[in-house]
């Protein structure tokens, strides 16, 4: 595991490259795209496990923090949707150069799934998108966050949501997000892997099928709420679902 900073000197980003440990090295690397806020905290262990399982099967894996999050530069209030989409692109370029790769796949969870999708739309080097419990419509996502924090539906200015600041500017950006309305996805294949049956995930699958996108959808039932804050600050580790994501890369490599 190699950790380092990359990107511009004004906005350095923290990244971790996990080299493959399998008997053979796959030609396809995997970039993991985190969610934000409390969901980042709850999913960190799951992403570590996912990375470890993929490297054992011969994949290069790259994890990173967006600007203003985790160990990357910038204050929390400086994060923006547009910046984070650019950060995914920067991570892809750094990863390809660092691991001598031609193509990558992206695995994104919640808002990270939306960021991965937006970043892949204008690229030609993304093999697969794996969207894990994706945020489909930003307006619905914001409503969930504000309700979880017991805040009014339309607060003004920066508000604290489960221990993390959510600025007005970021809320305005996220509110415009709707993956069902995208005209391009860039990737050669898309896997929507979800932990429960929610109408928005079915709608996304159907909307992309109508556009002729190469998309598949599967529910691997697992309990838990990514935004839950319990007394122990525990991580959420849906083993069967994580194994299901790894299996998608096995099928492609077989």
C-alpha positions as CSV (number, residue, x, y, z in Angstrom):
1,X,0.0,0.0,0.0
2,X,1.5,3.3,-1.1
3,X,0.0,6.6,0.2
4,X,0.9,10.0,-1.3
5,X,-0.4,13.4,-2.4
6,X,-1.2,14.2,-6.0
7,X,-2.8,16.9,-8.1
8,X,-1.9,20.6,-8.0
9,X,0.2,22.3,-5.4
10,X,-2.7,24.6,-4.6
11,X,-5.2,21.7,-4.1
12,X,-3.2,18.5,-3.2
13,X,-5.3,15.4,-2.9
14,X,-4.5,12.4,-0.7
15,X,-4.4,9.0,-2.4
16,X,-3.6,5.4,-1.6
17,X,-2.4,2.9,-4.3
18,X,-2.9,-0.8,-3.5
19,X,-0.7,-2.9,-5.8
20,X,-2.0,-6.3,-6.8
21,X,-1.1,-9.3,-4.6
22,X,-2.5,-12.1,-6.8
23,X,-0.6,-14.6,-8.9
24,X,-1.4,-12.5,-12.0
25,X,-1.9,-8.8,-12.6
26,X,-5.0,-7.7,-14.3
27,X,-4.9,-5.0,-16.9
28,X,-7.9,-3.2,-15.5
29,X,-7.4,-1.0,-12.4
30,X,-10.2,0.0,-10.0
31,X,-10.7,3.5,-8.6
32,X,-12.9,3.7,-5.5
33,X,-15.0,6.8,-5.1
34,X,-16.2,7.6,-1.5
35,X,-19.4,9.2,-0.4
36,X,-19.4,12.3,1.7
37,X,-20.0,13.3,5.3
38,X,-21.2,10.6,7.7
39,X,-21.5,8.1,4.9
40,X,-17.7,8.5,4.3
41,X,-17.1,7.5,8.0
42,X,-19.5,4.6,7.9
43,X,-18.1,3.2,4.6
44,X,-14.3,3.6,5.2
45,X,-13.8,0.1,6.5
46,X,-16.0,-1.4,3.7
47,X,-13.8,0.3,1.1
48,X,-10.7,-1.0,2.8
49,X,-12.0,-4.5,2.6
50,X,-13.2,-4.1,-1.0
51,X,-9.7,-2.9,-1.9
52,X,-8.0,-5.8,-0.2
53,X,-10.3,-8.3,-1.9
54,X,-9.6,-6.8,-5.3
55,X,-5.8,-6.7,-5.0
56,X,-5.8,-10.4,-3.9
57,X,-7.4,-11.1,-7.3
58,X,-4.7,-9.2,-9.2
59,X,-6.2,-5.7,-9.5
60,X,-4.4,-2.4,-8.9
61,X,-6.8,-0.3,-6.7
62,X,-6.8,3.4,-5.9
63,X,-8.6,5.1,-3.0
64,X,-8.5,8.9,-2.6
65,X,-10.1,11.8,-0.8
66,X,-11.8,14.7,-2.6
67,X,-10.7,18.3,-2.0
68,X,-11.9,19.5,1.4
69,X,-12.5,15.9,2.7
70,X,-10.5,13.3,4.6
71,X,-6.8,13.8,4.4
72,X,-6.8,16.0,1.3
73,X,-6.2,19.8,1.4
74,X,-9.0,22.3,1.8
75,X,-11.6,23.1,4.5
76,X,-14.8,21.2,4.6
77,X,-16.8,24.2,3.5
78,X,-14.7,24.5,0.3
79,X,-15.9,21.3,-1.3
80,X,-18.1,21.4,-4.3
81,X,-19.8,18.9,-6.7
82,X,-17.9,20.3,-9.7
83,X,-14.6,20.2,-7.9
84,X,-15.2,16.6,-6.8
85,X,-16.0,15.4,-10.3
86,X,-12.7,17.0,-11.4
87,X,-11.0,15.2,-8.5
88,X,-12.2,11.9,-9.8
89,X,-10.7,12.7,-13.2
90,X,-7.4,13.7,-11.5
91,X,-7.4,10.4,-9.6
92,X,-7.9,8.4,-12.7
93,X,-5.0,10.1,-14.5
94,X,-2.7,9.8,-11.5
95,X,-3.6,6.1,-11.1
96,X,-3.1,5.3,-14.7
97,X,0.3,6.9,-14.7
98,X,1.3,5.4,-11.4
99,X,0.3,1.8,-12.2
100,X,1.0,2.0,-16.0
101,X,-2.7,1.3,-16.9
102,X,-4.6,2.1,-20.1
103,X,-8.1,1.6,-18.7
104,X,-9.8,1.7,-15.3
105,X,-13.1,0.9,-13.7
106,X,-14.9,3.0,-11.1
107,X,-16.7,1.8,-8.0
108,X,-18.7,4.6,-6.3
109,X,-20.9,4.5,-3.2
110,X,-23.9,6.9,-2.7
111,X,-22.8,10.4,-3.8
112,X,-19.5,8.8,-4.9
113,X,-21.5,6.7,-7.4
114,X,-22.9,9.9,-8.9
115,X,-19.5,11.6,-9.0
116,X,-18.0,8.5,-10.7
117,X,-20.8,8.6,-13.3
118,X,-20.4,12.3,-14.0
119,X,-16.6,11.9,-14.3
120,X,-16.9,8.9,-16.7
121,X,-19.4,10.6,-19.0
122,X,-16.7,12.6,-20.9
123,X,-14.0,9.9,-20.9
124,X,-13.1,7.0,-23.1
125,X,-10.9,5.0,-20.7
126,X,-13.5,3.8,-18.2
127,X,-14.3,0.1,-18.6
128,X,-17.0,-0.4,-16.0
129,X,-19.0,1.7,-13.6
130,X,-20.2,-0.1,-10.4
131,X,-22.8,2.1,-8.7
132,X,-23.4,1.0,-5.1
133,X,-26.6,2.3,-3.6
134,X,-26.2,5.4,-5.8
135,X,-27.6,8.8,-5.2
136,X,-29.9,9.2,-8.2
137,X,-31.6,12.5,-7.5
138,X,-29.9,15.2,-5.5
139,X,-33.1,16.7,-4.2
140,X,-34.2,13.4,-2.6
141,X,-30.7,12.9,-1.1
142,X,-30.7,16.3,0.5
143,X,-34.1,15.7,1.9
144,X,-32.8,12.5,3.5
145,X,-29.8,14.3,5.0
146,X,-31.8,17.2,6.4
147,X,-34.4,14.8,7.9
148,X,-31.7,12.7,9.5
149,X,-30.2,15.8,11.1
150,X,-33.7,17.0,12.1
151,X,-33.3,20.2,10.2
152,X,-36.0,22.1,8.2
153,X,-36.5,21.2,4.5
154,X,-35.0,24.5,3.2
155,X,-32.5,25.9,5.7
156,X,-30.4,28.9,4.8
157,X,-26.6,29.2,4.8
158,X,-24.3,26.5,6.1
159,X,-25.8,23.8,8.3
160,X,-24.3,21.0,10.3
161,X,-25.5,17.5,9.1
162,X,-24.5,14.6,11.4
163,X,-21.3,16.4,12.3
164,X,-20.3,17.7,8.8
165,X,-21.0,21.2,7.3
166,X,-23.3,21.4,4.3
167,X,-23.0,24.8,2.6
168,X,-25.8,26.5,0.7
169,X,-23.6,26.4,-2.5
170,X,-23.1,22.7,-2.3
171,X,-26.8,22.1,-1.6
172,X,-27.7,24.1,-4.7
173,X,-25.3,22.0,-6.8
174,X,-26.5,18.7,-5.4
175,X,-30.1,19.7,-5.9
176,X,-29.6,19.8,-9.7
177,X,-28.3,16.3,-9.8
178,X,-30.5,13.7,-11.6
179,X,-28.7,10.7,-13.1
180,X,-31.9,9.6,-14.9
181,X,-31.5,12.5,-17.3
182,X,-27.9,11.9,-18.4
183,X,-27.4,11.4,-22.1
184,X,-23.9,9.8,-21.9
185,X,-22.2,7.5,-19.4
186,X,-18.9,6.9,-21.1
187,X,-18.3,3.4,-19.6
188,X,-18.5,0.2,-21.6
189,X,-20.7,-1.4,-18.9
190,X,-22.6,-0.3,-15.8
191,X,-23.6,-2.4,-12.8
192,X,-26.1,-1.0,-10.3
193,X,-25.7,-3.0,-7.1
194,X,-28.0,-2.1,-4.3
195,X,-28.8,-3.2,-0.7
196,X,-32.6,-2.9,-0.9
197,X,-35.4,-2.3,-3.4
198,X,-36.0,1.4,-3.7
199,X,-38.0,3.0,-6.5
200,X,-35.3,5.4,-7.5
201,X,-32.8,2.6,-8.3
202,X,-35.3,0.8,-10.4
203,X,-36.2,4.1,-12.2
204,X,-32.5,4.7,-12.9
205,X,-32.1,1.2,-14.4
206,X,-35.1,1.6,-16.6
207,X,-34.2,5.1,-17.7
208,X,-30.8,4.0,-18.8
209,X,-32.1,0.9,-20.6
210,X,-34.4,3.1,-22.6
211,X,-31.3,5.1,-23.7
212,X,-29.6,2.0,-24.7
213,X,-26.9,2.1,-22.0
214,X,-25.2,-1.3,-21.2
215,X,-26.6,-1.5,-17.7
216,X,-27.5,-4.3,-15.3
217,X,-29.2,-4.1,-11.9
218,X,-29.1,-6.4,-8.9
219,X,-30.3,-6.2,-5.3
220,X,-28.1,-8.0,-2.7
221,X,-30.1,-7.4,0.4
222,X,-28.2,-6.1,3.4
223,X,-29.3,-4.1,6.4
224,X,-28.0,-0.8,7.7
225,X,-28.3,2.9,7.0
226,X,-25.2,4.7,5.6
227,X,-26.2,7.9,7.5
228,X,-26.9,6.3,10.8
229,X,-24.9,7.6,13.8
230,X,-25.0,5.0,16.7
231,X,-23.5,5.2,20.1
232,X,-20.4,3.3,19.1
233,X,-19.7,5.1,15.7
234,X,-19.6,1.7,14.1
235,X,-18.8,1.1,10.4
236,X,-21.2,-0.6,8.1
237,X,-19.8,-3.8,6.5
238,X,-22.2,-5.6,4.2
239,X,-20.1,-8.7,3.4
240,X,-22.3,-10.3,0.8
241,X,-22.7,-7.1,-1.1
242,X,-19.0,-6.4,-1.1
243,X,-18.4,-10.0,-2.4
244,X,-21.0,-9.3,-5.1
245,X,-19.1,-6.3,-6.3
246,X,-15.8,-8.3,-6.4
247,X,-17.5,-11.0,-8.3
248,X,-18.4,-8.6,-11.1
249,X,-14.7,-8.0,-11.8
250,X,-14.1,-11.8,-11.7
251,X,-16.7,-12.3,-14.4
252,X,-15.1,-9.7,-16.6
253,X,-11.6,-11.1,-16.2
254,X,-12.6,-14.7,-16.6
